[in-house]
Amino acid sequence: MIHLQLFWEFFKTGLFGVGGGLATIPFIYAISDSFGWISHAQIADMIAVAESTPGPIGINVATYTGFHVAGILGSALATLGFVLPSIVIISVLSRFMKKFKESDAVTSVFAGLRPAATGLIAAAAFSVIKLGLFNPGHQGIVDILKWKELILFVVLFVLIRGFKWHPVLYIAVAGVIGVVCNFQVH
């Protein structure tokens, strides 16, 4: 039964996670809340790893979650569930796209999907920021913020906006700083 649940939940995520990548994160949080297979902290860790390794976030999270919950078969089924909707939709759409690419209806659908994808990505970004920079359950500005993480975030944000260095450099520097400064998941 768990194998079917993994397939189905990640199938829905792959089907409705319009915009891919970061847009799937709200769905993954919903899976976490519904089934408890992975924690919000694990999701944040997976996002960090997925952003620093090859492959889309959703596929990496589906693969990890499936393996964590039900081993290799769970991993394969969760990953298949996640990618299957895209394979089917692209296969079907590619046949019709040449014929309808100039259609006002198709243009309108894509115009409507862009803000939906943007909203999903913004919601995901908010969730990651909340988990990465704030201590839940604490009150007061001193206790609610993760100060070391916030300072690192601001410094890296400024550097990334000012210098176009390779992303791996930023990831490596952040990892070293995390070890040196003893960052902990709260």
C-alpha positions as CSV (number, residue, x, y, z in Angstrom):
1,M,0.0,0.0,0.0
2,I,2.8,2.4,0.8
3,H,4.3,1.9,-2.7
4,L,1.0,3.0,-4.3
5,Q,0.7,6.0,-2.0
6,L,4.2,7.1,-2.8
7,F,3.5,6.8,-6.6
8,W,0.2,8.6,-6.3
9,E,1.3,11.5,-4.1
10,F,4.3,12.2,-6.3
11,F,2.2,11.7,-9.5
12,K,-0.1,14.4,-8.3
13,T,3.0,16.6,-7.4
14,G,4.4,16.1,-10.9
15,L,1.0,16.7,-12.5
16,F,0.1,19.9,-10.7
17,G,3.6,21.3,-9.9
18,V,3.3,23.7,-12.8
19,G,6.6,25.5,-13.2
20,G,8.7,22.5,-11.9
21,G,11.5,22.8,-9.5
22,L,10.7,25.2,-6.8
23,A,7.0,25.2,-7.7
24,T,6.8,21.6,-6.5
25,I,8.0,22.5,-2.9
26,P,4.5,23.4,-1.6
27,F,3.3,20.0,-2.7
28,I,6.2,18.3,-1.0
29,Y,5.4,20.2,2.2
30,A,1.8,19.0,1.9
31,I,3.0,15.4,1.5
32,S,5.1,15.9,4.7
33,D,2.1,17.3,6.6
34,S,-0.2,14.6,5.4
35,F,1.9,11.5,5.8
36,G,4.9,12.5,7.9
37,W,7.3,10.6,5.7
38,I,9.8,13.5,5.8
39,S,10.0,16.5,8.1
40,H,10.1,20.1,7.1
41,A,13.8,20.2,8.2
42,Q,14.5,17.3,5.9
43,I,12.8,19.1,3.0
44,A,15.0,22.1,3.6
45,D,18.1,19.9,3.6
46,M,16.9,18.2,0.5
47,I,16.4,21.5,-1.2
48,A,19.9,22.6,-0.3
49,V,21.3,19.3,-1.6
50,A,19.1,19.3,-4.7
51,E,20.2,22.9,-5.5
52,S,23.8,21.8,-5.3
53,T,23.6,18.6,-7.2
54,P,22.5,17.8,-10.8
55,G,18.9,17.1,-11.5
56,P,15.6,18.8,-10.7
57,I,14.5,19.4,-7.1
58,G,11.3,17.5,-7.4
59,I,12.9,14.4,-8.8
60,N,15.6,14.4,-6.2
61,V,13.1,14.8,-3.4
62,A,10.8,12.1,-4.8
63,T,13.8,9.7,-5.1
64,Y,15.0,10.5,-1.6
65,T,11.6,10.3,0.0
66,G,10.7,7.1,-1.8
67,F,14.0,5.5,-0.6
68,H,13.6,6.8,2.9
69,V,10.1,5.4,3.2
70,A,10.2,2.2,1.2
71,G,13.7,1.4,-0.1
72,I,14.7,1.1,-3.7
73,L,11.3,0.1,-5.0
74,G,9.7,3.1,-3.2
75,S,12.4,5.3,-4.7
76,A,11.7,4.1,-8.2
77,L,7.9,4.4,-7.8
78,A,8.0,7.9,-6.3
79,T,10.4,9.0,-9.1
80,L,8.3,7.4,-11.8
81,G,5.1,8.9,-10.3
82,F,6.8,12.4,-10.4
83,V,8.0,12.2,-14.0
84,L,5.2,10.3,-15.6
85,P,2.7,13.2,-15.9
86,S,5.4,15.3,-17.7
87,I,6.2,12.5,-20.1
88,V,2.5,11.9,-21.0
89,I,1.7,15.6,-21.2
90,I,4.7,16.5,-23.3
91,S,4.1,13.6,-25.6
92,V,0.4,14.6,-26.1
93,L,1.1,18.3,-26.4
94,S,3.9,18.0,-28.9
95,R,1.5,16.4,-31.3
96,F,-0.9,19.3,-31.1
97,M,1.5,22.2,-30.5
98,K,2.4,22.7,-34.1
99,K,-1.2,22.9,-35.0
100,F,-2.3,25.2,-32.1
101,K,0.8,27.2,-31.3
102,E,-0.8,30.4,-32.9
103,S,-4.1,29.8,-31.0
104,D,-5.3,32.6,-28.8
105,A,-6.7,30.0,-26.3
106,V,-3.3,28.3,-26.0
107,T,-1.6,31.6,-25.6
108,S,-4.0,32.6,-22.9
109,V,-3.5,29.3,-21.1
110,F,0.2,29.8,-21.0
111,A,-0.2,33.4,-19.9
112,G,-2.4,32.2,-17.0
113,L,0.0,29.5,-16.0
114,R,3.0,31.9,-15.6
115,P,1.6,33.8,-12.6
116,A,0.4,30.5,-11.1
117,A,3.9,29.1,-11.4
118,T,5.3,32.3,-10.0
119,G,3.0,32.1,-7.0
120,L,4.0,28.5,-6.3
121,I,7.7,29.5,-6.5
122,A,7.2,32.5,-4.2
123,A,5.3,30.3,-1.7
124,A,8.2,27.8,-1.8
125,A,10.8,30.5,-1.3
126,F,8.8,31.9,1.7
127,S,8.8,28.4,3.3
128,V,12.5,27.9,2.8
129,I,13.3,31.4,4.1
130,K,11.0,30.8,7.1
131,L,12.7,27.5,7.9
132,G,16.2,28.7,7.2
133,L,16.2,32.1,9.0
134,F,13.6,31.9,11.8
135,N,13.3,29.9,15.0
136,P,9.7,28.7,15.2
137,G,8.0,29.2,18.5
138,H,10.3,31.9,19.7
139,Q,9.2,35.4,20.5
140,G,11.1,38.7,20.3
141,I,13.4,39.8,17.6
142,V,16.5,38.5,19.3
143,D,15.2,34.9,19.7
144,I,13.1,34.6,16.6
145,L,15.9,35.2,14.1
146,K,18.7,32.7,13.3
147,W,21.3,35.5,13.3
148,K,24.3,33.6,11.9
149,E,22.1,32.2,9.1
150,L,20.6,35.6,8.4
151,I,24.1,37.3,8.2
152,L,25.3,34.5,5.8
153,F,22.1,34.9,3.7
154,V,22.6,38.7,3.4
155,V,26.3,38.4,2.6
156,L,25.7,35.7,0.0
157,F,22.8,37.6,-1.5
158,V,24.9,40.7,-1.9
159,L,27.8,38.8,-3.4
160,I,25.6,36.8,-5.8
161,R,23.9,40.0,-7.0
162,G,27.3,41.8,-7.3
163,F,29.5,39.1,-8.7
164,K,28.7,36.4,-11.2
165,W,30.9,33.7,-9.8
166,H,30.0,30.1,-10.3
167,P,27.2,28.9,-8.0
168,V,29.3,26.0,-6.8
169,L,31.7,28.5,-5.2
170,Y,28.9,30.0,-3.2
171,I,27.6,26.6,-2.1
172,A,31.1,25.5,-1.1
173,V,31.8,28.7,0.9
174,A,28.4,28.4,2.6
175,G,29.1,24.8,3.6
176,V,32.5,25.6,5.0
177,I,31.0,28.6,6.9
178,G,28.3,26.3,8.3
179,V,30.9,23.9,9.6
180,V,33.2,26.6,11.0
181,C,30.4,28.5,12.6
182,N,28.7,25.3,13.8
183,F,25.2,25.9,12.2
184,Q,22.6,23.6,13.7
185,V,19.1,22.7,12.6
186,H,16.8,24.1,15.3
